Amino acid sequence: MNMPCATAMAGNRELTGRRILLGLTGGVACYKAAELCRLLVKAGATVQVMMTEAACQFITPVTMQALSGRAVFTSQWDARSPDNMAHIRLGRETDLILLAPCSADFAARLALGRADELVSLTCLARPRGVPLLVAPAMNREMWDHPATQRNLAQAQADGAQVLGVGHGEQACGEVGDGRMLEPWALYEAVAAHLSPKILAGQSVLITAGPTYEAIDPVRGITNRSSGKMGFALARAAQQAGARVTLVAGPVHLPTPYEVQRVDVQSARDMLQAVQQHLPEKGIFIATAAVADWRSAEVAEQKIKKDGDARNSFLQLEENPDVLATVAQSPQARSGALFCVGFAAETEKLLTHAQAKRQRKQVPLLVANLGPATFGKDDNALLLIDEQGAVEWPRASKQALAQQLVAEIARRLPDNLAT
């Protein structure tokens, strides 16, 4: 089950300086808008809330004012606007409008271009450069009704971006499609929409986390990699406009928004998944800490301790090298695949990382001291290429991921650059 990436990401204040106009329409999902507002504000955004009369039946303007820190607009006749035209000013003083929840009734209003209350007026009067995101929320039968689907299709044809809906138990007691997306998913949609699309059209394949090499049914060889850096890179690449596939070892992390995830266990599993999803043209980023060795034989039953250490001695054999294999693939050798490797070391970081880059034959290798970063939310990186090395100071892994995605986009050869 996906859990809120945004809860942690919002702490980075990645939306500082951004202005969000949050519109609430009538539906019980208004309770989720409160948490969404909190996430947006925590991320540094200025959130202005506007509500329909129906929305005020489900959550009070006082609650939304407390969470946003700004007085809520509920009427087109609100005299706080100097020219008494709140519907004009609100749409021109924002970077993005998000309707969450958008009821079936309001979807019909959007499709018809109705303008008889503040929220619909503001949507109709918004400048063409201001994006409108719509988060539907309604009973499953209402969602499935041809009129609703027709109205949302018309709203999208008119320039709105209609987000998906969730599946599950609804307030009416029924189960099905129509639930509003969770606050974290809506946050991720907003953050992605406002990010520069420097990787638009690119296909990006990322490996993350450790691998697990079984010894017997209950024991195995693994490492302390948390996968956080790789997951942060997947999120940053998706926000930058790329189609992202994430091949993840055994970790307990939420799948980033709009990222295709493939879960694997062993190094051989990871190589197989990578080869299956390797794009003909694009970017490969190998952040996974792949086990170098595996047990030559996997016991069918738990190996028992019998007092003689000689009976428990492991015979090891070498695992395939995922990064080196991809770096020697036809796509990489032809220049159609830009490969980036990662190295986690415990000593002589620069020396070992330079040797690894040359051995793997990749244009860029990113190194860090493993014990200082495994499981943590921050990191310090050393970028190594044929010109030398550049050190990036410690920062959050998400901030470093965004910085690294920008660096990769800058380094792409002409035949890959968009």
PEUR-V837095 format. One record per run of one state. SS is the DSSP state (alpha for helix, beta for strand, coil for the rest). FROM is the first residue (numbers start at 1). TO is the last residue. Records with the same first field share a line. If there is no record, write none. Layout:
SS: FROM-TO ; FROM-TO
//
This chain:
coil: 1-4 ; 13-18 ; 25-29 ; 43-45 ; 52-54 ; 58-60 ; 69-72 ; 74-85 ; 93-95 ; 103-103 ; 113-117 ; 126-130 ; 137-139 ; 145-145 ; 158-160 ; 163-165 ; 170-174 ; 180-182 ; 194-202 ; 209-209 ; 211-212 ; 215-219 ; 222-227 ; 240-242 ; 249-259 ; 264-266 ; 278-281 ; 287-288 ; 290-292 ; 296-308 ; 313-315 ; 319-321 ; 328-329 ; 334-336 ; 346-348 ; 361-363 ; 373-377 ; 386-387 ; 412-418
alpha: 5-12 ; 30-42 ; 55-57 ; 61-68 ; 86-92 ; 104-112 ; 118-125 ; 140-144 ; 146-157 ; 183-193 ; 228-239 ; 267-277 ; 309-312 ; 322-327 ; 330-333 ; 349-360 ; 370-372 ; 397-411
beta: 19-24 ; 46-51 ; 73-73 ; 96-102 ; 131-136 ; 161-162 ; 166-169 ; 175-179 ; 203-208 ; 210-210 ; 213-214 ; 220-221 ; 243-248 ; 260-263 ; 282-286 ; 289-289 ; 293-295 ; 316-318 ; 337-345 ; 364-369 ; 378-385 ; 388-396
//
